Amino acid sequence: MREDVQDYYGKQLQSSADLQTNACCDQAPPEHLKPLLARLHDEVVSRYYGCGLVAPEQLQGMRILDLGSGSGRDVYLLSALVGEQGEVVGVDMTDEQLEVARRHQDYHRDAFGYTNSNVRFLKGYIEALDTLDLEDGYFDIVISNCVINLSTDKAKVLRDVKRLLKPGGEFYFSDVYADRRVPVALVNDPVLYGECLSGALYWNDFINLGKRCGFADPRLVESRRLTIENPAIERKLGRIRFYSATYRLFNIDNLEPACEDYGQAVVYKGTLENCPHAFMLDDHHIIETGKVFPVCGNTWLMLEQSRFAEHFDFIGHFDTHYGIFEGCGLNVPFEDNEDSGAASCC
């Protein structure tokens, strides 16, 4: 299947117009990114096949690794956001895509006014990052855009990402997920696989895989239903639904498997660029500026042990545990008989 993917993205696809579905189609960027995207080379943009947006906040000076960097669109966008003192490394297995990305390296250095380019591109497989010139614990952020679904060993990718991240760093990536496990017959279809559909994980299998690979509390940032818009492919897929989703996985070893309540809270200072009124950690943590915001222990650690710490005041500690954090998807599993009289004996 790896060779089929290389052929699909290297030879069969010449631009995003050649895609047969809308699974690998971009979403509208926020206003503050539009001027930077307009400065990217046309060929880099036309050969881009991502499904989401992988530009989180607070990137100045960061070291970022892009898995499956393709034509380099996200690499060059992030190059502008990290500044000349930051660094962005792209990894891709497709010669044709790498050639496009490298051809426009000087163009983007000049477009951003840098003395030296702050990007480099490596040829390699995202399942074999340990064979490349990449230092353990070197990167602040690892990103990927609609590529993990194409991997033949997703667990290996996640384990290597954790190894390459600094403590407190994060894997921030967009990908395609299914609402159920995809049948093997569809997985083996090279077009469906190349279109980022049949290699997609069932979403709950992904959550459990992330936890097994050391990311205890994957956080969903945003998602949208994919409509496919190809009748022949829709008939093949039947009732399976697919979604584009962005997750963030923090490399923090003492995160717990569930959201536990220690009576803690945070106050966002409103100091992140482009986020004066609120900071969105994930789809159920939108933290307004100046407001005391109760959080579970995991959310506390994600903010306190990451690059976001300076933008928050922290209230509380871990001395007293109050049970599961209300509203995080789990409840006490036992029936409460307090108001129903004495329990009967069996």
N, C-alpha and C positions, 0 to 999 in steps of 0.2 A: 504493500500500500504506500510506503514511503516513496518509491520510485514513481508511482502514479501521481502523487501529490507534486513531486518535483516537475514532472512533465506538464501537469495541469497549470501550475503557476509560472513555470518557466517558458513554456512553448505555446500552449493552447490559449491562455489568456494574454491579450496584449493591452487591455485596459479594462476598467471596471464595467464598461458597456458589454463585455463578452460574458459576464456572469449570467447564469441561467435562472437564478433566484435572487431575492433581496436579502438573503441571510448575511452576505458580506458587504452590505451597504452602510455608509456612514450616517450618523445622526447630526442634526444641526448643532454647531458649536455655540458656546456662550459668546456674548458680545466681545468680551475682552480678548478672546483668542482669534477673532476674525481678522484683525490687521496682521497678525503673525502668519496665519495660514495664507493670506494673500501674497506674502513675500516668498513663499516656497516655489520652487521650480515647477513648471507645468507638467513635465514628464514624471516627476516624483509623485505629484498629486494624482495623475491619471492612472498610474500603476498601483494605486493604493486599494487594499481589499479588507479594511477593518470593519468591525461591526459596532464599535462604541467609541467612547472618548476616554483616553487614558492620560489625563493631565490633572493630577490632584493638586491641592494647594501646597504652598511653602516649598518651592523647588529651587530657589536661588542657592547656588553653590553645591547642589546635590550631585552624587554619582548615581547614574541610572543605567540599568541593563534592560534592553528591549529584546524579548524573545520572539523570533520570527519577524524580523524588522523589515523584510520585503524591500520595497523601493526606497525606504528611509523616511517616509512622511512623518511618522511619529518621532523618529530620532531627531529630525531637523526642527520640528516644532519644540521638542523638549530642549534641544540645543539652545534655542533662543530663551527659554524660560529658566534654565539653570545658570545662564550667564557664562562669560568666558572662563571663570574659575571653576565652573562645574564640568562634568564629563558625562557623555552618553555613549554607550557601547551597543551596537546592534549585532545580533547573531541571526544568520539565515543560512539555509541549505541550498538555495537556488542561485546558480551562477548568474542567470540573466537578471534577476532582481538585484543582486549585489553589484552587478556592473552598472545598473542605473543609479543606485545609491552612491557609489564611489565616484561616478562621473561628475556628480554635482556637488562634491564636497567643497571645492574652492568657491563655487558660486554662493553657497550659503555662508561660508566664512566671511566673504565680502559683504553679503546682504545684511549680516548682523554686526558688521563693523569690528570683527575680531582680528587680532594680529595672527593668532594661530587657531586652527580648527580644534574644536573641543569634542569631536566625534571620531569614532573608528568603527569599522565593520569587520566582523570575523565570519568566515565560512565554517559552519558546523551544524550539528543536529541538537535540537533543544533537549533531546533525551541523553545527550552525551556532553553536557557542559563541563564535566570533569576532565575532558580531553583538550579543553581550550585554555588559553592563557588568561585565566580568570582567578583572582585571589579570593580565598575564603574570607567572609566577613567584610568585604570591600564595598558593597553597594548599599546606598541608603534606600533605594527603591528599585524593584524589578517590575517591569510592565510587560504586557502582552496584549495583542488586539486581534481576537478571532483566530488564534493559532493553536491553543492548547487542545482544542477538539481534534486537530489534525495529527496530534502526537499518538504514536503507537505504544507509548509507555508513560502515561500521565503521572503515575506515582513517582517514577524516577525524576520527572521534571520538577515536581513539587519538593521532593527531598533535596534536589540540587539548589533550588531557589532558596530554601531555608538555610542551606550551608553558605550561600554566597551573600546573604543579607547580613548587615550589621545588626547587633542587638537593638531592638526598637524600630528596625526598618520594616518596610511593608512590601508585599506583593499586591499591586494594584492593577487589575486586568479585566478586560471585557472578553466575553466568549459566548458561545451558543450552548444552550442546555435544552434538554427534552423533558416533557412531563411524565415520561415513563422510560423504561429501558428499551433501546432500539434493537429490533430483531437482527440476528446475525446476517441474514440474507441481505438486508439493507446496508448493514455496515460494510459488506463486501462489494457494494456498488461503487465503482470509482468516481462516477459523476456526483452521486449524493455525498460521498466522502469529501471530494474536492470542493463542493459547495458549502462545506462546513456544517452539514446536517447529520449524516449518519454516524459520524465520529463523536457527536455530542454526548456528553454524559447525562444520565438521569440526574436531576438536580440534587436529590437526596443522596445519591451515591457520591456526588462531588463533595457535599458537606462532610460525609463520613470519611472520604479519602483525605480531605484536607486535615481533619483531626488526626488521622493515623499518621500523617506525615509531619506532625508537629505544630500545626496551626489550629489551636484548640477552639477558636471562636470566629469562624469566617463571618464577615459582615457584608450583607447585600447593600450596595449603594443605590443602584437604579436598575430597572428592567423594562422591557417592552416585548410584546408579542410579535413574532415574525409571521408575515402573511404569505410568504413563499412566492405567490403570484406567477406560478407556472402550473397550469392545469395537469399536465402529464406527470410532473413530479409530485404534485399534491395527491394524485390518485395512488402513486406508489407508497406514499407516506401514510395514507389512510387517516386514522384518528389521532396520530401523534401530533402534539403541539410543540413548537419550538419557540424559544425565547432568547433574546440578546440580554445579557445581564453583566453588570460590573460588580465585582467583589473586591474587598480589601482584606488581606490576611496579614496580621502583624506578627513579626518574629519576636514574641515575648514569651519566655519559657514558663512563667508562672501564671499564665491565664488558666482559668478553670473551665471545665467542660460545660458548665451552665452559668447563667447570670445570677450571682449571689449578692445578697443585700448586706452591706456593712454600714448603712446609714450615711453614705458619702454623698457629696455633691461637688459640682464644679461651677465656676463663673467664667464665661467667655469674655475676654477683654475687648473684642472687636478690632483686633490689631492685625489680623491676616489680610494681606492685600486681596482686593476684590470680594472680601467678606466682611463689610463693616457692620452689618446688622445681625448676622447669624452665621454659624459654622455648621455645615452638614457633615457629620461623621459617617452616617449611613442613613438608610431610608426611614429609620425610626428614632434617630437622634439628631434633631435639628435644634441647635443650642443658641438661643437668642442672646445678644450682647447684653451684659449686665445683669442677667437674670440667674438666680440660684437654681441650678438644674440638677435634681437628684439623679444619681447614676449607680449602676451596679459596679462591683469590684473590677470586672474586666474592662468596662468602659473607662473607668478611672485610670487603669494601667495603660490602656491604649493612648490616652492623652498624656499621662504623666511620664511615660518612658519612651515617647516618640519625639519627633521634631516639632510637635505642636505644644510641648509643655510650657514654653515661655508665653504663650497666648492665653493661659488659663490660670485662675486661682483655684486652689484645691482645698476643700473643706472635709475634715474627718480623717479617719484612719482605718486600719483593719483589725482593731482590737476586739470588736464585738460583732458577732454574726447574727443577723435577724431572719435567716431563712432565704428562700428563693426570692429574687427581685420581681415584684409584681409587674406584669405586663410584658415579660420576656418569653412568653410562650410555654411556660411550665407552671403547674400549680401543685399543691400538696395532693398526692394521688388518693388519699384515704378519705372515706366518707366521714363527715362531721356529724356526730349523733347528739351534740350538746343539747339540741332543742327537741329531740324525739324520744326522750325517756330512756330507760335503761336498755342496754343491748340484750338481746335474747341469747341464750346459750345453744350451741349446736351439739 
